[in-house]
Amino acid sequence: MRKWIRTILALGAFVLTLGVTARLLNEVQLFAEIPSLRDKWRYYQEHKDQYDTLLIGTSRTYRGISPAMFDQLSGEAGVPTRSFNFGIDGMFPPEDAFVSDHVLRDPPKNLRWVFLEIGLFVDNFEGRNPDLVRTVYWHDWKRTLLCCRSRLWPKGKSEKFKTWFESEKGKATPASDCLTHLRLFFVKTLNLGRGSELLGDHFLNRTGKGEGIGPARDGYAAMPSERVMKGKELAEYQAEIKLRMDTPARIRSLTRYGEESLAGVIERVREIGAQPIVFIAPTTGSRREHPSEGLAVPTFDFRVPSEFPELFDPANRADPAHMNAAGADALTRRVADKFVKLARGQNPKPTLSPSR
Amino acid sequence: MLFVQFRFVVFFLIVFGVHWALRTNTARKTWLLIASHFFYACLFLGGPDSASANEFPPVTFFKAIAAGQPLPVGWWFPFVLWGSTIMDYVVGLRIGDASNEWKRRMWLLVSLMVNLGVLGFFKYFNFFIDSVHATLDWFGLHTSKGTLQIFLPYGISFYTFQSMSYSIDVYRRRLEPVRKFLDLAFFISFFPQLVAGPIVRAMTFLPQVVEKRVWARVDVRACLTLFFIGFVKKACISENVAPVVDAFFNDPGKYDVMSTWIAVLFYAVQIYCDFSGYSDMAIASSRLLGYELTLNFDFPYFSKNITEFWRKWHISLSTWLRDYLYIPLGGSRGTKAFTYRNLMLTMVLGGLWHGASWTFVIWGAMHGLALIVHREYTRFADNAGVWWQRLRPFVGTVFCFYWICITWIFFRAQDVVHPKTGQIKSSGFEVARTTLKSFVLFDQNGSKSFSNSCLWFFAGLVAVHWLASRQYLARWWRRIPDWLYAALLGVGLAVAFAFVPQQFKAFIYFQF
């Protein structure tokens, strides 16, 4: 009997120290193995108390909104701000929520405004390599559970068990995706490969092609104005815009899990006494997703070509999803304009109510 | 399925649990035989990359079959294994029952011819055709090259040597022939040592097979520690220095002298940690199941001379070659020239055992040459002055390691293939020549460099390795209570995990 107790005690000690050490190591050199986040995170950590406004989102934010210009415009309009662009290439929900959680865990002292870009909730691995550190690092328990629920119960209702094992040809089944998410959760929890990535970078003198903090050191890096669409890409874009001029993209509510992910961030922003603002970047597509009214969050929707024609002018765009430098100036003006109105108490309301 | 993968832990826990739950020795052996073949199947079922694939190979296999794809390359590997086992079982019985010496010799010859024939075909057929073609080409006789696409069955070099050792030992009357086929099949295919050794002798292992294993004799703590050390060697060290080595040997002409040194030193680390790590994990897994395997490495890089090195490096192969090749050739029982011929022949064949390539032959010949030079030098050095006797161990260790590093250049040098066109950019010889120029003559080949911190990393490894060789790290963990040992193992594993790359390469010695 005593032998059994000793064995159980030893097993307990093993699991406990393994878990505690792994947890501590999780926090060491946070994001250092993710080139796209590393530099921006370090700079932000060192200077965060200078900022009262944060812009968090994908490359559309990163390439599209200039904090320097935004601060200048809002300052001139009597609402002084000091903003930092925390846009990261390809950072879609729920990855953005994970990063936001860290950004807001120890927030800037005077944080007042947090812009959150709405992106498509990605719960599968289509076109993505699940073994990249970039896919692994945000798989904490919260995000893993959210992705698994989203894959197994996409509508929030109890799906038939057999649907978990059905998929379109060439695509993974929900069950298979869930297993991958769970595997990535363990990989993330146990820090598998984090040190190895850093060691490799160090040995091979790999400087990394990570997102820089930009020439103005505000997290923003524009695409050159000369970069514009050409040929087939341009023709397709123009056809799409023509269509959207007549028939604007339909307003849809966010998916259940996209909203849950966003709601968590909004709640945190409010907890720390700041004001969340969500915005929809000017891109093409047949629908635009708004958060539900229950979240009561101001929404800046720029996906309406008839309302913001200059944002959809091909001369201002590097591609259908991104603005070039000239376009970024135009978008920043629009964002600043809406922001100033909001800050002055003229809360802009969505043109249509989101329909579930 | 590699020892360092999580799926191996799951596999092993099931095998371990069922093994010790079974009551009879026969049931246990049958279970381990089935498990061994399942382990072997996992190596090729998922296709050529299954060793490092993320998907469980049997799943890949059944998916491919369901999709109507052809059987994976290597589906026939187990037939070679079974064929070798059945043949040696029959030969063993025939030798044992033979009425005269001539018949015994004939049956042994059958075993040697079949085993070496199979090994030679799979391993050296294309090498032989290529070499003949190149020679004829050199003489101006242009021929059409008729090579076959031959896939080398995993572990063939290891299990062939094991089964041959059985036939030879029965022939030499050192071992009674095995009457139960299960015993021999289990000995040859026992999964911890099946694919990359250690090459276990029938004389060492078969007596263990006959006797029922007892759980009380298993030193669990020692096994876990050995497995953990092997895991760290392979997953945390070998895998992390590999990118530097690969980057260098893909284009050695681009790097400066310091980087050449770093790459060669790192390769010495990589191959040692890869192979000795595998051996440690194999020995530990085997011990947990109650079976003892042969020690394969004994801090070889701290050898004071090349003779000592070969007593400490890949011990199971070097002793096999000594007992079944060098000594039957005459060993050192004849003239000096005769002894040196035997030494050289043994080492060249040892080099060729590693693979069908002239660079392996050169590697073996360089070791043969070093062994001959050392024999001559020993006679002179034994009469040297006191000061030299004091300096000798240190100078010997450094010089021996330097020479071994030079030989590793040939061992590692492979043809560099253009990733897109598939054409050979530079041959293995060119790679070796460029590297040697920089490593030995300090010729600056290029300006690209690795971080100098690699040298600090190397120095750290040397320090830890030295402490381990002095047994400073070997005892204290035996004296602490279970809960503290488990807690430390938890911390160690958590730290080790951080340095485990997400995707593994197969063990280097799998290719041999």
Chai-1 contact restraints between the chains, C-beta under 6 A:
chainA,res_idxA,chainB,res_idxB,connection_type,confidence,min_distance_angstrom,max_distance_angstrom,comment,restraint_id
A,R6,B,D482,contact,1.0,0.0,6.0,A-B,restraint_1
A,L9,B,W483,contact,1.0,0.0,6.0,A-B,restraint_2
A,A10,B,D482,contact,1.0,0.0,6.0,A-B,restraint_3
A,A10,B,W483,contact,1.0,0.0,6.0,A-B,restraint_4
A,A10,B,A486,contact,1.0,0.0,6.0,A-B,restraint_5
A,A13,B,W483,contact,1.0,0.0,6.0,A-B,restraint_6
A,A13,B,A486,contact,1.0,0.0,6.0,A-B,restraint_7
A,A13,B,A487,contact,1.0,0.0,6.0,A-B,restraint_8
A,F14,B,A486,contact,1.0,0.0,6.0,A-B,restraint_9
A,F14,B,L489,contact,1.0,0.0,6.0,A-B,restraint_10
A,F14,B,G490,contact,1.0,0.0,6.0,A-B,restraint_11
A,T17,B,A487,contact,1.0,0.0,6.0,A-B,restraint_12
A,T17,B,G490,contact,1.0,0.0,6.0,A-B,restraint_13
A,T17,B,V491,contact,1.0,0.0,6.0,A-B,restraint_14
A,L18,B,G490,contact,1.0,0.0,6.0,A-B,restraint_15
A,L18,B,L493,contact,1.0,0.0,6.0,A-B,restraint_16
A,L18,B,A494,contact,1.0,0.0,6.0,A-B,restraint_17
A,T21,B,V491,contact,1.0,0.0,6.0,A-B,restraint_18
A,T21,B,A494,contact,1.0,0.0,6.0,A-B,restraint_19
A,A22,B,A494,contact,1.0,0.0,6.0,A-B,restraint_20
A,L25,B,A498,contact,1.0,0.0,6.0,A-B,restraint_21
A,D131,B,Q502,contact,1.0,0.0,6.0,A-B,restraint_22
A,L190,B,F497,contact,1.0,0.0,6.0,A-B,restraint_23
A,N191,B,F497,contact,1.0,0.0,6.0,A-B,restraint_24
A,N191,B,A498,contact,1.0,0.0,6.0,A-B,restraint_25
A,L192,B,F497,contact,1.0,0.0,6.0,A-B,restraint_26
A,L192,B,V500,contact,1.0,0.0,6.0,A-B,restraint_27
A,G193,B,P501,contact,1.0,0.0,6.0,A-B,restraint_28
A,G193,B,Q502,contact,1.0,0.0,6.0,A-B,restraint_29
A,R194,B,A498,contact,1.0,0.0,6.0,A-B,restraint_30
A,G195,B,A498,contact,1.0,0.0,6.0,A-B,restraint_31
A,G195,B,F499,contact,1.0,0.0,6.0,A-B,restraint_32
A,S196,B,N240,contact,1.0,0.0,6.0,A-B,restraint_33
A,S196,B,F499,contact,1.0,0.0,6.0,A-B,restraint_34
A,S196,B,P501,contact,1.0,0.0,6.0,A-B,restraint_35
A,L199,B,N240,contact,1.0,0.0,6.0,A-B,restraint_36
A,G200,B,P243,contact,1.0,0.0,6.0,A-B,restraint_37
A,H202,B,S451,contact,1.0,0.0,6.0,A-B,restraint_38
A,F203,B,V244,contact,1.0,0.0,6.0,A-B,restraint_39
A,F203,B,F450,contact,1.0,0.0,6.0,A-B,restraint_40
A,F203,B,S451,contact,1.0,0.0,6.0,A-B,restraint_41
A,F203,B,C454,contact,1.0,0.0,6.0,A-B,restraint_42
A,N205,B,S451,contact,1.0,0.0,6.0,A-B,restraint_43
